[in-house]
Structure formats: structure tokens, C-alpha cells
Amino acid sequence: MSALSTLRLAAWRQILPTLALATLAGWLAERLHLPLPWMIGPLFAVAGARMADRDLRPLPGGRQTGQWAIGAALGLYFSPEVVAQLSLHAPLVIAAALGSLVLGMAYAFILLRLGGVDAPTAFFAALPGGASEMANLADRHGGAVDRIAAAHAIRVMMVVSVLPFALTFAGVQGSDVYVPLARDVDAQHFPLLVGASLLGVGAFKLLRIANAWVLGPLLGVALATLAGVPLSALPPWVVNGGQLLIGCALGCRFSRAFFRAAPRFMSVAALTGAMSIVLAFALATLLGLVAEVPLSTLALATAPGGVSEMCITAKVLQLGVPLVTVCHVLRVVVLTVGAQWSFGIFRRLVAV
């Protein structure tokens, strides 16, 4: 057996137990009626096993596959009627995105003062944008990419762990007036759904736009839906499988060594992660005073989690899926485009 074959066999000996554990955890979480069972179950099970020094590995390309499934499912909500209603909430969406940028700069000051890191690392670790995009931007300014990725992983896990349980405990009931235009699986039109989603991925990859595997399918399917193209829904097991793969990818980021690398920074990152949840809810409450939108929907729309994680939470809990999706998409755009400009302001402020 060649060295390459041996390496592949060793990898699958880590991947298959990961998938088996995640599937069992998702099934048990569903039986226990936990919120977002097919993401939260695998996330906690895999992270727990990793913390116990189990050598697990996510499926290669699994996170991207999961993001594709979620993006395609979300795109089916964007009918002409829904887009017309969303246009009425444009000021709300813009305010939520700009509020995230301001709050991110506040977290950066705390990380800088307490975390024992330099300004680029503190700023890009605190900004609630995509982990890979923030790490790439930080690398250009000399930031510590590994610590930035770690801080984002901690924050996303905290948000995914806390918010669905909090909404469920608060007795929030799914009563979404928004429904996907295609609700039945149709074998005849399923290829059109896949084709539209992959065209979106290809366009985003060609233009080198971040989050291509979730935003690409979302845009491709949304445009097809807007154009009146008949599409199929995604089978529920595909959406659940997408959540499972994302949960595995998130859970595999954690290990004992992960927290031993820089305990002081990790502790402060966890503190700012908790603060980001509380202050994002405060922002949602303020926005709720001027917008006729349920607070539960606004809480998801302003939450500092990842696009795919927060949007699938809105879908599962039936809480304003299109509005939550648009808010998170615009937040990613604002944070990615405005990060370098706002970092210049941050660096001048800390130098004073």
C-alpha cells in the first residue's frame, strides 16, 4: 500500500467515527426535542469528544456542503412579494449592520486592553464578520491569524449554543408569515434548483467574494425564485445533513490544546463573546422600539453568529427567515468592506 493510500485510510478512520458520533447525537437531540438538533447535537458531541482527546476529523468539504444546502434552502423564500416587503425594512437592515460594526470596535478595545495582543489581532478577532475573511484581512496587517480564528470559533459556538435555547426557553413559537415558494420535493425541477445554486457559487468564486458556498446558492436560488422559475424544495434530510456537517466542522475546531495555547486571550475572547450576545440583544431591543418586527426575529437578525448558523436557526424556529437572512448578508458585506477603513480609525484611537 502506498504512503498516499495509507494517509487516506488513516484520515477516514478519523472521519467515519466523527460522522457516526454526529449522526447519533443529532438523532438523540431530535428525540429530546432540543432546538436546532441536527446542528447543536453534533456540535456538542464532537467538541466534547475532541476535548477528551479523541482524534476526530470533519469530512473534507463538509462545511461547504452544509452551507450550500442551507443557502439553497434559504433562497426559496425570496418571492417577489417577500422582496417587496423587505424593501420596507431597509433602514432597519442598514442600522443592524452598522450597529454590528460599532459594537465590534467596542469589543476590540476590551480584547486589546485585557487580552495581551496587538491592535490588528484584537480588532479582527472582535469584529463579528466571517472568520476566514477577518483572518485574511488581519494577515495583511500583521495580526495573529490563529488567535483570530480561535476567537471567532469561541464566539460562534457560544451564540449557536445559547440563542436557540434562550428563544425556546422564552416560549417563542414559530409563526412565520414567510414560507418558501417551493415546499414540495419535485424530481423534475430538482436539477434546476441545483443548477441555480451552483451558478451562484461559481459567480461568487469567480468574483472572489467571501462566503461563496452559502451566499452563492442563496443568491442563485433567490434570483431563480424571483424570476418565477419552477424549483423543487430540498429534501428535509439534505437540510438536516447540512446542519450536521456544519456542526461537525465547528466541533472539530476545539481541543484541549486549543485552550492551552493562550489561556488569557481565550478567556477574554469568551468574555467578549458573552458580551456580544448581550449587547446584540440590546441592539435588537432598541431597533424593536422603532420597527414593527417581533423581538425574537430581531434577536436573530442582530446576533453575532455566522450567516449559515443564524439563518438556519431562523428557518427551523420559523422566525422571519428572509429578514434575518438579509440582515446577516448585509452585515457580512459591511464588515468585510468596511473593516480596513474602520481599522484605521481604531488604530488611531488606541494610539492616542
C-alpha positions in Angstrom: 0.0 0.0 0.0 1.4 3.4 -1.0 2.0 6.2 1.5 -0.8 8.2 0.0 -3.3 5.3 0.4 -2.2 4.8 4.0 -2.7 8.5 4.7 -6.2 8.4 3.1 -7.1 5.3 5.1 -5.9 7.0 8.4 -8.0 10.1 7.6 -11.1 8.0 7.0 -10.5 6.2 10.3 -11.0 9.7 11.9 -13.8 10.9 9.6 -16.1 8.0 9.8 -16.3 7.9 13.7 -16.9 11.7 13.6 -19.9 11.3 11.2 -21.2 8.3 13.2 -21.0 10.2 16.5 -22.6 13.3 15.0 -25.5 11.3 13.5 -26.2 9.6 16.8 -26.0 13.0 18.6 -28.4 14.6 16.1 -30.8 11.8 16.4 -30.8 11.9 20.2 -31.1 15.7 20.2 -34.2 15.4 17.9 -35.8 12.8 20.2 -35.2 15.1 23.2 -36.9 17.9 21.2 -33.8 20.2 21.5 -33.8 23.3 19.4 -31.7 23.0 16.2 -31.0 19.3 17.0 -29.0 18.4 13.8 -26.5 21.2 14.4 -26.4 21.5 18.2 -26.3 17.8 18.9 -23.3 17.1 16.6 -21.5 20.3 17.7 -21.6 19.4 21.4 -20.9 15.7 20.9 -17.9 16.3 18.6 -16.5 19.2 20.6 -16.8 17.1 23.8 -15.0 14.2 22.2 -12.3 16.5 20.9 -11.8 17.9 24.4 -11.5 14.3 25.6 -8.5 14.0 23.2 -10.4 11.9 20.7 -8.8 12.2 17.3 -11.7 13.2 15.1 -11.8 15.0 11.8 -14.6 16.6 9.8 -15.5 15.4 6.3 -13.3 17.3 3.8 -15.6 19.9 2.2 -18.3 19.1 4.7 -18.8 22.6 5.9 -19.1 24.0 2.4 -21.6 21.2 1.5 -23.6 22.1 4.6 -23.5 25.8 3.7 -24.7 25.0 0.1 -27.7 23.1 1.5 -28.6 26.0 3.8 -28.1 28.7 1.2 -30.2 26.9 -1.4 -33.0 26.3 1.1 -33.0 30.0 2.2 -33.1 31.2 -1.4 -36.5 29.6 -1.9 -38.1 32.2 0.4 -37.3 35.2 -1.8 -40.5 35.5 -3.8 -41.4 38.9 -5.4 -43.9 39.6 -2.6 -41.3 38.9 0.1 -38.7 41.1 -1.6 -41.3 43.9 -1.8 -42.0 43.6 1.9 -38.3 43.5 2.8 -37.7 46.8 1.0 -39.9 48.4 3.6 -37.3 47.3 6.3 -34.2 48.7 4.5 -33.5 51.3 7.3 -33.7 48.5 9.9 -31.3 46.2 7.9 -28.8 49.0 7.5 -29.0 50.0 11.2 -28.4 46.4 12.3 -25.3 46.1 10.1 -23.8 49.4 11.2 -24.6 48.6 14.8 -22.6 45.4 14.5 -19.6 47.3 13.2 -19.8 49.8 16.2 -20.2 47.0 18.7 -17.3 45.1 17.1 -15.0 48.1 17.7 -16.1 48.2 21.3 -15.2 44.5 21.8 -11.8 45.2 20.2 -10.9 47.8 22.8 -11.6 45.2 25.5 -9.5 42.5 23.8 -6.7 44.9 23.3 -6.6 46.1 27.0 -7.2 42.7 28.6 -6.2 40.0 26.0 -2.5 40.7 25.8 -2.5 41.0 22.0 -1.6 43.7 19.5 -4.1 46.1 17.8 -4.6 44.1 14.5 -5.2 40.8 16.4 -7.7 42.5 18.8 -9.6 44.3 16.1 -10.1 41.5 13.6 -10.7 38.9 16.4 -13.5 41.1 17.8 -15.3 42.1 14.6 -18.3 39.7 14.1 -17.7 39.0 10.5 -16.7 35.8 8.8 -13.7 34.1 10.5 -11.8 33.4 7.3 -12.4 37.0 5.9 -11.3 38.6 9.2 -8.2 36.3 9.4 -7.2 37.2 5.8 -7.5 40.9 6.5 -5.6 40.6 9.7 -2.8 38.8 8.0 -2.2 41.9 5.8 -1.8 44.0 8.9 0.4 41.6 10.9 -2.3 40.1 13.1 -2.1 36.7 14.8 -4.3 34.6 12.4 -4.5 31.6 14.7 -5.8 33.6 17.7 -8.3 35.4 15.5 -9.7 32.2 14.2 -9.9 30.8 17.7 -11.8 33.9 19.0 -14.3 33.6 16.1 -14.8 29.9 16.8 -15.5 30.6 20.5 -18.0 33.3 19.7 -19.9 31.3 17.1 -20.1 28.3 19.4 -21.4 30.4 22.2 -24.1 32.1 20.0 -25.2 28.8 18.5 -25.3 27.2 21.9 -27.1 30.0 23.8 -29.5 31.7 21.4 -31.7 28.7 20.2 -32.1 27.5 23.8 -32.9 31.0 25.0 -35.6 31.5 22.4 -37.1 28.1 23.1 -37.0 28.7 26.9 -38.7 32.1 26.4 -41.6 30.2 24.8 -41.1 31.7 21.3 -43.4 29.9 18.9 -42.7 29.7 15.2 -45.4 31.7 13.4 -43.5 32.9 10.4 -45.7 34.6 7.7 -42.8 33.9 5.3 -42.8 30.5 3.7 -40.6 29.1 0.9 -42.2 29.3 -2.5 -41.3 25.7 -3.3 -42.4 23.5 -0.4 -42.5 20.0 -2.1 -39.7 17.9 -3.4 -40.1 17.7 -7.2 -37.7 15.4 -9.0 -38.4 17.1 -12.4 -37.4 20.6 -11.1 -34.7 19.5 -8.6 -31.9 19.8 -11.2 -33.0 23.5 -11.8 -32.5 24.1 -8.0 -29.1 22.5 -8.0 -28.1 24.3 -11.2 -29.2 27.7 -10.0 -27.4 27.2 -6.7 -24.1 26.1 -8.3 -24.2 29.0 -10.8 -24.3 31.3 -7.7 -21.3 29.5 -6.2 -19.4 29.8 -9.5 -20.2 33.5 -9.8 -19.0 34.2 -6.2 -15.9 32.1 -6.7 -15.1 33.9 -10.0 -15.5 37.3 -8.3 -13.6 36.1 -5.2 -16.4 37.1 -2.9 -16.4 35.7 0.6 -18.8 33.1 1.9 -19.3 31.8 -1.6 -20.8 28.4 -0.5 -23.7 30.0 1.5 -24.2 33.3 -0.3 -23.8 31.9 -3.8 -26.6 29.3 -3.6 -28.7 31.8 -1.7 -28.4 34.4 -4.5 -28.7 31.9 -7.3 -31.8 30.3 -6.0 -33.3 33.6 -4.9 -32.9 35.1 -8.4 -34.5 32.0 -9.9 -37.3 32.2 -7.5 -37.8 35.9 -8.2 -37.8 35.2 -11.9 -40.6 32.6 -11.5 -38.5 29.6 -12.4 -40.2 26.5 -11.1 -38.0 24.9 -8.5 -38.0 21.9 -6.1 -37.7 22.1 -2.4 -34.7 20.4 -0.8 -35.5 17.1 1.0 -35.5 17.6 4.8 -32.7 15.1 5.2 -30.4 17.2 3.0 -31.1 20.3 5.2 -30.5 18.2 8.3 -27.4 16.7 6.8 -26.1 20.2 6.1 -26.6 21.2 9.7 -24.8 18.1 10.8 -21.8 18.8 8.6 -21.5 22.3 9.9 -21.8 21.1 13.5 -19.0 18.6 12.9 -16.8 21.3 11.4 -17.4 23.7 14.3 -16.9 21.0 16.9 -13.6 19.7 15.4 -12.1 23.2 16.0 -12.0 22.5 19.7 -9.4 20.6 21.7 -7.5 20.9 25.0 -4.5 22.3 23.1 -6.9 24.9 21.6 -7.5 26.4 25.0 -4.0 25.9 26.4 -2.4 27.9 23.5 -3.2 31.3 25.0 -5.4 30.9 28.1 -5.5 34.7 28.9 -6.6 35.6 25.4 -9.1 32.7 25.2 -10.7 33.8 28.5 -11.1 37.4 27.3 -12.4 36.2 23.9 -15.0 34.2 25.8 -15.9 37.3 27.8 -16.3 39.4 24.7 -18.3 36.6 23.1 -20.7 36.7 26.0 -20.9 40.5 25.9 -21.6 40.3 22.1 -24.7 38.2 22.8 -26.0 40.6 25.5 -25.3 43.8 23.6 -26.6 42.4 20.3 -29.9 41.7 22.2 -29.8 45.3 23.5 -29.4 46.5 19.9 -32.4 44.3 18.9 -34.5 45.8 21.7 -33.6 49.3 20.5 -34.5 48.5 16.9 -37.7 46.9 18.1 -38.8 50.3 19.5 -39.0 51.8 16.1 -39.7 48.8 13.9 -42.8 46.6 13.8 -40.9 43.4 13.9 -41.0 40.7 16.6 -38.1 40.9 19.1 -37.3 37.2 18.6 -36.7 37.9 14.9 -34.6 41.0 15.6 -32.6 39.0 18.2 -31.6 36.5 15.4 -31.1 39.3 12.9 -28.5 41.1 15.1 -26.9 38.0 16.7 -23.1 37.8 16.2 -23.2 34.3 14.8 -22.3 33.1 11.3 -24.6 33.6 8.4 -25.4 29.9 7.9 -25.9 29.2 11.6 -28.2 32.1 12.4 -30.2 31.8 9.2 -30.9 28.1 9.6 -31.9 28.9 13.2 -34.5 31.3 11.9 -35.7 28.6 9.4 -36.0 25.9 12.0 -37.7 28.2 14.5 -39.8 29.9 11.8 -38.7 33.4 12.8 -38.6 35.9 9.9 -36.2 33.9 7.6 -35.9 36.5 4.8 -35.3 39.4 7.1 -32.8 37.5 9.3 -31.0 36.4 6.1 -30.8 39.9 4.6 -29.6 41.4 7.9 -26.7 38.8 8.1 -25.8 39.1 4.5 -25.6 42.9 4.7 -23.6 42.6 7.9 -21.0 40.4 6.3 -20.8 42.9 3.4 -20.5 45.9 5.7 -17.9 44.3 8.0 -15.8 42.9 5.1 -15.8 46.1 3.0 -15.6 48.5 6.0 -13.1 46.5 8.1 -9.9 48.1 6.7 -11.3 51.6 6.9 -12.6 51.1 10.5 -9.3 49.5 11.5 -7.6 52.7 10.5 -9.9 54.6 12.9 -9.4 52.0 15.6 -5.6 52.2 15.3 -5.6 56.0 15.6 -7.8 55.9 18.6 -5.7 53.4 20.5 -2.5 55.3 19.7 -3.9 58.5 21.4 
